[in-house]
Amino acid sequence: MVKAAGAVLRKIWRQICRQIFREIRTLTLPVPACPQGQVSGAVPGVLKLPPDLHPAKPEPCLAGAPELQSLIRQILLRLSKYDNFGRGAAVIERLGALVGDLPASANHHHSEPNGLLRHSLEVGLKMVEEVDKQLATHAELDPSADVSEVSPDAPQWQYLCFLAGVGHDLGKLFDMDLRAGDQRWSPLHETHAEFLQRVKVEPVLRWDEDRVRGGHAQLSPWLMHHLLTPADVRFIGVERLPQLAAGLTGAHAGEQPTPMARLVRKLDQESVEQAAPEWLNKRPDSKVNQFVRGLRCLISEGGLSVNTPGAPVYVTNDKAAIVVPRRVGAVRHYLKQEKLRLPNNHCLYDLLAQAEVVQADGDRQCVKKIRVPGKHGPVELSAVIFNQETIIPQQILPTLPRVTFEIVPEEPKPVVVVANSAEGEPTPAAELLG
């Protein structure tokens, strides 16, 4: 355990050293013949906010991303409540210059152009909303009091949480190999916009194959100098900067994360889950689509029987049930012939629930109990439930035996009451504000 942790720390340190000491212009590393990843082709443009939003304040100017206009409007409306409109608008503009149209991942969430910018703004908005909720709760204790009286440093906390949200994934820029000819971008030294102006050609992005999962969080604070100005630091207060740094580095790692890090982690996951149905279903190479394709092929080819005694697949009306976990192994074996690997069953079920292609409860639990006819009476099996048209080739429906299954209702979970317990644990936002 200690050796593994030491290896991860050494790898992160090597990445930091490479970014600090490498040459910006002359590189000895060859440009790959067939680079993998998104192709960056941003054309600098202007994203203007409606003039009625805050006519007395400057408007952020971002690399062409008009689809983000509504999101930015929501953020600035929230920030204006504590007079952070101007500061927030400036940070959003600097964020757009820093990350450009780059994706947030290679083949995961927000992997489309402008994905990193969108994801950062989404988490920033969620952070501001959470803090506003807590401040509103404080205000309700004394409706006649001004919010500044209830929490005099509310503007600073709102702005600090906003910065933690928009900056939590900046370290991913160190996982990217962005090149234009023989010139490689160094996010530590220049923004994406400055790099494009300097090279004047379309760069190509390739992801670092040796990147450490979650390791980018340790590098995010190294790029905050692109977003923060001395005026920002004076406004926040130097004494709060360690909390910002801990919130950034603890968002993806750390056994004892701070309240801010826990809040960032929670809201980051919410943003990922909201984007999941789109990217999981649209990408043909996603694990969800690979699994669904494997199921359809096996069913179509007769490898998995349907509606027969002891069958692994049952169809009733518009629902189809796949018996798990054994039949997942059949799909694994089928895809293995194409050198494709599926994640473990727990992760696979989670991905299916995130993609909203199976029935799942509020906790994303999608494995259900079903009751099917057996030789000696009804039999209960574990299964995941799809829409019938998702996995069943329509041409075989008329040939299927008329066998039905029913979902067994779940038993209510027992409520555990602990004597002398507090009425409720504080949320991370409540811990932040004391």
Secondary structure as UniProt FT lines:
FT   HELIX           2..21
FT   TURN            51..52
FT   TURN            55..56
FT   HELIX           66..68
FT   HELIX           69..80
FT   TURN            81..83
FT   HELIX           85..99
FT   TURN            100..101
FT   TURN            109..110
FT   TURN            113..114
FT   HELIX           115..141
FT   TURN            143..144
FT   HELIX           147..150
FT   TURN            152..153
FT   HELIX           154..167
FT   TURN            168..169
FT   HELIX           170..175
FT   STRAND          176..180
FT   TURN            181..182
FT   STRAND          183..184
FT   TURN            187..189
FT   HELIX           192..199
FT   STRAND          204..207
FT   TURN            209..210
FT   TURN            213..214
FT   HELIX           215..226
FT   HELIX           230..236
FT   HELIX           238..240
FT   HELIX           241..249
FT   HELIX           259..282
FT   TURN            284..285
FT   HELIX           287..301
FT   TURN            309..310
FT   STRAND          313..316
FT   TURN            317..318
FT   STRAND          319..323
FT   TURN            324..325
FT   HELIX           326..336
FT   TURN            337..339
FT   HELIX           345..354
FT   TURN            355..356
FT   TURN            362..363
FT   STRAND          367..372
FT   TURN            375..376
FT   STRAND          379..387
FT   HELIX           388..391
FT   HELIX           394..399
FT   STRAND          406..407
FT   TURN            419..420
FT   HELIX           428..433
//
